[in-house]
Amino acid sequence: QVQLVESGGGLVQPGGSLRLSCAASGIIFSSYHMGWYRQAPGEQRELVAAVISSGGTTTYSGSVKGRFTISRDNAKNTVYLQMNSLKPEDTAVYYCNDLNRRWSWGQGTQVTVSS
């Protein structure tokens, strides 16, 4: 059974930083391209960052490019999202999944950016 467990969220002031982690189990993690998604209240879930299976190539949505960095450690079955220069509009629940959203969503981790 596939399990995705996100962690690392919290309340941060504008301009601050957070590092999110997503630990995966029940899969051959290194076989999958992974993504970080977020869903703000009243909005659809959107992909904000992606990393290929080897970790060599990453891509970002325009709203986070230059501020967020996705990475992965295949030995630890974990994908990370380093978020810098956070803005109030980054407030959302953050989730991980593969790029086809093939697994059940985890509980997510809440990120709130507010002064």
C-alpha positions as CSV (number, residue, x, y, z in Angstrom):
1,Q,0.0,0.0,0.0
2,V,1.4,3.4,-1.0
3,Q,1.7,6.0,1.7
4,L,2.7,9.6,1.3
5,V,3.4,11.6,4.5
6,E,4.1,15.3,4.2
7,S,5.6,17.4,7.0
8,G,7.4,20.6,7.7
9,G,4.6,23.2,7.3
10,G,3.8,25.9,9.7
11,L,3.1,29.6,10.2
12,V,5.8,31.9,8.8
13,Q,6.0,35.7,8.2
14,P,6.3,37.0,4.7
15,G,9.8,36.7,3.4
16,G,10.5,33.7,5.6
17,S,11.4,30.1,4.6
18,L,10.2,26.6,5.2
19,R,11.4,23.2,4.1
20,L,8.8,20.6,3.4
21,S,9.4,16.8,3.3
22,C,7.4,14.0,1.8
23,A,8.2,10.5,2.8
24,A,6.9,7.7,0.5
25,S,6.5,4.1,1.2
26,G,5.1,1.1,-0.6
27,I,6.6,2.0,-4.0
28,I,9.9,1.9,-5.8
29,F,10.3,5.6,-5.2
30,S,13.3,6.0,-7.6
31,S,11.1,4.9,-10.6
32,Y,8.8,7.9,-10.4
33,H,8.8,11.5,-11.3
34,M,7.5,13.4,-8.3
35,G,5.7,16.7,-7.7
36,W,4.7,19.1,-5.0
37,Y,1.2,20.4,-5.3
38,R,-0.8,22.9,-3.3
39,Q,-4.4,23.7,-2.7
40,A,-5.5,27.0,-1.3
41,P,-9.1,27.4,0.1
42,G,-11.6,27.6,-2.7
43,E,-9.0,26.8,-5.3
44,Q,-8.1,23.7,-7.3
45,R,-5.0,21.7,-6.5
46,E,-2.1,22.9,-8.6
47,L,1.3,21.5,-9.4
48,V,4.1,23.9,-8.3
49,A,7.3,21.9,-8.6
50,A,8.4,18.7,-10.2
51,V,11.5,16.6,-10.3
52,I,12.4,13.7,-12.5
53,S,13.1,10.2,-11.1
54,S,16.9,10.7,-11.0
55,G,16.6,14.2,-9.5
56,G,18.6,15.7,-12.4
57,T,15.9,17.9,-13.9
58,T,13.4,20.1,-12.1
59,T,10.6,22.4,-13.2
60,Y,8.5,25.1,-11.5
61,S,5.3,27.0,-12.0
62,G,5.7,30.6,-12.7
63,S,4.4,31.7,-9.3
64,V,7.2,30.0,-7.4
65,K,10.1,29.9,-9.8
66,G,13.2,31.4,-8.3
67,R,11.9,31.1,-4.8
68,F,11.2,27.3,-4.4
69,T,13.6,24.4,-4.9
70,I,12.5,20.8,-5.2
71,S,14.9,18.0,-4.6
72,R,14.8,14.3,-3.7
73,D,16.8,11.7,-1.9
74,N,16.0,8.3,-3.5
75,A,17.9,6.5,-0.7
76,K,15.5,7.9,1.8
77,N,12.4,7.7,-0.4
78,T,11.8,11.4,0.3
79,V,11.1,14.5,-1.8
80,Y,11.7,18.0,-0.4
81,L,10.5,21.5,-1.2
82,Q,12.7,24.4,0.0
83,M,10.5,27.5,0.1
84,N,12.2,30.9,0.4
85,S,10.9,34.5,0.2
86,L,7.4,33.2,1.1
87,K,4.4,35.4,0.2
88,P,0.9,35.4,1.7
89,E,-0.4,33.9,-1.6
90,D,1.7,30.8,-0.9
91,T,-0.7,30.0,1.9
92,A,-2.1,26.5,1.1
93,V,-2.0,22.9,2.0
94,Y,0.9,21.3,0.3
95,Y,0.9,17.7,-1.0
96,C,3.2,15.4,-2.9
97,N,2.4,12.8,-5.5
98,D,3.8,11.6,-8.8
99,L,3.1,13.6,-11.9
100,N,0.2,11.5,-12.9
101,R,-1.4,11.9,-9.4
102,R,-1.7,8.1,-9.4
103,W,-1.7,7.5,-5.6
104,S,-4.1,8.5,-2.9
105,W,-3.3,11.9,-1.4
106,G,-1.7,12.2,2.0
107,Q,-2.9,14.5,4.7
108,G,-0.8,17.3,3.4
109,T,1.0,20.0,5.4
110,Q,-0.4,23.4,6.0
111,V,1.7,26.4,5.1
112,T,0.4,29.8,6.3
113,V,2.3,33.0,5.4
114,S,1.1,35.9,7.5
115,S,2.4,38.7,9.6
